[in-house]
Amino acid sequence: MGHTCSVVATEDTVQEAPPVGPRDAASARMPRWLPRAMLLALALVAGFQFASWAFHELTSLLLNILIAFFLALAIEPAVDWMAARGLRRGAATGLVFLGILIAVAGFFTLLGSMLADQIVTMVEDFPNYLDKVISWVNTTFHTELSRVEVQDSLLHSDWLQKYVQDSANNVLDVSAQVLGGLFKLLTVTLFAFYFAADGPRLRRALCSVLPPHRQSEVLRAWEIAVAKTGGYLYSRGLMALISGIAHYILLEVLGVPYAPALAVWVGLISQFIPTIGTYLAGGLPMLIAFTVNPWYAVWVLGFVVIYQQFENYLLQPRITAKTVDIHPAVAFGSVIAGTALLGAVGALIAIPATATLQAFLGTYVKRYEVTDEARVQGGTRRPRGMSRLARVRRALRRGEDGAASGASAPDGADAEPAAPVAVPAGPDRSGGAPSAATVPAQATDTDRARPSTGAPAPSRPPESTGPTPGEPVPEG
């Protein structure tokens, strides 16, 4: 008999679904994380734009701080040396900066006086130079020029009047640039003073926010940077002194005026602009020497070229071997890269920064022994000394020959303790028995086990001092 089931729908159990609008449908299809992701992306874009704008506005200040940091690293060894002898770090830093200020002021005083005197001399001798040029032109091209006509044409020329007007209008710009340069110099000096005077406190504050294993790495990197930067500055200063003395002697012998200022110029420019600095610095002495005698300029050029070779191959490797120790090609490439990135500032700090990075990364690079091949040694010649591998092979060969000689000895033969084994090397020149190369050999097991019958004592290994286990002790 079949059962029937009836479903009765009442008003309480059946409810009509509310109408679905377009907003509700869109919210039902949109993930919950999408609005947050959109807000986060907008925040990141806004933060990046703000950081780019702030970095662009603070580029000058950041460069000044970078220069001050490397200057503080350069003078920190001198400050530490004075502080170790009882002087306060602030006073020691002040003395170092006072010495630097005196040296810089003296250099610019010598250079400024030289340039001023040279300009005055050129202005006074300008009529004579002009007469010589006009005479050469009239003789060569058969013209009839006069100095008065040339002077009038130069004084009333449009380009000269325009140049004078532009120079008058740019006086304010030049004054603003000079004031800006002085402000940057003051900023660098103050930051460098604080970095050098409060160096230990600054390192302590920096390491306090790092875990212990990171603190050791930061301190080691700091010490390497101080050593490399200070070593670079002091080695360059020493080479600048040697270069200045050498060029001063040459200029004095030739009778070139302003020899002290020119020597200081050559010494500084040639050392702090690597590789090509000597040639750039030699241009000014050549020009001054040319005004005295054209052949003197040739002598100066020849001396500059010869001294550059002497410095590159003899002087610089000995002085900078323990301080900077980077390849000249790497130094030149780092200067070019630093100039492209930061301009003149990058050119100044490129070499110490590269030396610091090279020394820091060198502790994490595993090095292996180079094979003794002619291609690695740089030629087809054999090395002067015998290589380690050759020594090991020779020792093994000697040991095998000694063991073979001891094993082939007859039973009745007596062996002396640690007796040398003769290895035939060639006939004797006197016609006797062939000469032999002796190598030490140890006694064999058969010799140690042979009993004593009044004969000499059995042989023992050289390193043993008592009776060998299992060996009869000889009587009497």
Secondary structure, DSSP 8 states (H G I E B T S, - for coil): ----------TTT--------HHHHHHHHS-THHHHHHHHHHHHHHHHHHHHHHHHHTHHHHHHHHHHHHHHHHHHHHHHHHHHTT--HHHHHHHHHHHHHHHHHHHHHHHHHHHHHHHHHHHHTHHHHHHHHHHHHHHHH-----HHHHHHHHHT-HHHHHHHHHHHHTHHHHHHHHHHHHHHHHHHHHHHHHHHHTHHHHHHHHHTTS-HHHHHHHHHHHHHHHHHHHHHHHHHHHHHHHHHHHHHHHHHHHT-SSHHHHHHHHHHHHHHSTTTHHHHHTHHHHHHHHHH-HHHHHHHHHHHHHHHHHIIIIIHHHHSTTTT---HHHHHHHHHHHHHHHTHHHHHHHHHHHHHHHHHHHTTS--------HHHHTSSS--SS--HHHHHHHHHHHHHHHHHHHHTS-TT----TT-EEEEEEE--TTSSS-EEEEEE----HHHHHS--SSSS-----TT--S--TT------
